[in-house]
Amino acid sequence: MGSQRNRQPVVQLWSCVLALCVQLRSAQTADCPADGRTWVPFQDRCYHFVHGEEDKIKSYTFDRAKSLCLGFEPLTVQSAEENDFVINYSPQVWKGNVNVWLGMFYDTNIDGMRWFGESPVNFTNWEDSSSASDLAPLDTCVTLHSNTGKWENVSCTEEVENGVVCETAQKAKKVRKKPSALLSALVILSVVAVMGISAVIWFLHQRHNFGSTIFTAFEYHPPFRVLEADQSCLVEAEETDSAP
């Protein structure tokens, strides 16, 4: 039982070292589509701002905007942080004000607007009175103004806009990465500490067992007693009498 208790701290230390090594060798990273286009990760999503060769016309109907996303969703905005991300990143791609189509449509099942992917509209950033437009429900689409971040209701069929952003969810994947010098040193020190503690515990355990063996092997036995003079004479007399 004592040896088992002595081994518990060593096992725990080795477990910590092993966990640290595994953490150093693998980590989670964002996985955006690898389709040759530039995708920008933000939180748990990836965004492609249509530009360059694919953006020569700079004038898109809503259907054309959807087709440019090549099967991915047009921009959906679920929070103020995501809205700010779009307006802050837009100047790195486009010059001037750009009106970006949002992936929002009128759902007759709920008699209201819904994001592509069937997500409910929980966050909005309308311009003044824009949410109460005179457009027919089925012809109601929404654009985001890159200079203000505000939203505006526009016609899905009659309006053309000059900005398209495609969006998709990130896929987490495990990748190996090289540990830093500091973390490598911590791992080495941990291993040395574990080995040192193991050696001390082994030495103390062996010393305890070895000490018990020594005392058992060299158990004290008193030497043969030297007979006193009278007893010696008595023994000699008995030996003389018994002689033939």
Rosetta blueprint (number, residue, H / E / L):
1 M L
2 G H
3 S H
4 Q H
5 R H
6 N H
7 R H
8 Q H
9 P H
10 V H
11 V H
12 Q H
13 L H
14 W H
15 S H
16 C H
17 V H
18 L H
19 A H
20 L H
21 C H
22 V H
23 Q H
24 L H
25 R H
26 S E
27 A E
28 Q E
29 T E
30 A L
31 D L
32 C L
33 P L
34 A L
35 D L
36 G L
37 R L
38 T L
39 W L
40 V E
41 P E
42 F E
43 Q L
44 D L
45 R E
46 C E
47 Y E
48 H E
49 F E
50 V L
51 H L
52 G H
53 E H
54 E H
55 D H
56 K L
57 I L
58 K L
59 S L
60 Y E
61 T L
62 F H
63 D H
64 R H
65 A H
66 K H
67 S H
68 L H
69 C L
70 L L
71 G L
72 F L
73 E E
74 P E
75 L E
76 T L
77 V L
78 Q L
79 S L
80 A H
81 E H
82 E H
83 N H
84 D H
85 F H
86 V H
87 I H
88 N H
89 Y H
90 S H
91 P H
92 Q H
93 V L
94 W L
95 K L
96 G L
97 N L
98 V L
99 N E
100 V E
101 W E
102 L E
103 G L
104 M E
105 F E
106 Y E
107 D E
108 T L
109 N L
110 I L
111 D L
112 G E
113 M E
114 R E
115 W E
116 F L
117 G L
118 E L
119 S L
120 P E
121 V L
122 N L
123 F L
124 T L
125 N L
126 W E
127 E L
128 D L
129 S L
130 S L
131 S L
132 A L
133 S L
134 D L
135 L L
136 A L
137 P H
138 L H
139 D H
140 T E
141 C E
142 V E
143 T E
144 L E
145 H E
146 S L
147 N L
148 T L
149 G L
150 K L
151 W E
152 E E
153 N E
154 V E
155 S E
156 C L
157 T L
158 E L
159 E L
160 V L
161 E E
162 N L
163 G E
164 V L
165 V E
166 C E
167 E E
168 T E
169 A E
170 Q L
171 K L
172 A L
173 K E
174 K E
175 V E
176 R E
177 K L
178 K L
179 P L
180 S L
181 A H
182 L H
183 L H
184 S H
185 A H
186 L H
187 V H
188 I H
189 L H
190 S H
191 V H
192 V H
193 A H
194 V H
195 M H
196 G H
197 I H
198 S H
199 A H
200 V H
201 I H
202 W H
203 F H
204 L H
205 H H
206 Q H
207 R H
208 H H
209 N H
210 F H
211 G H
212 S H
213 T H
214 I H
215 F H
216 T H
217 A H
218 F L
219 E L
220 Y L
221 H L
222 P L
223 P L
224 F L
225 R L
226 V L
227 L L
228 E L
229 A H
230 D H
231 Q H
232 S H
233 C H
234 L H
235 V H
236 E H
237 A H
238 E H
239 E H
240 T H
241 D H
242 S L
243 A L
244 P L
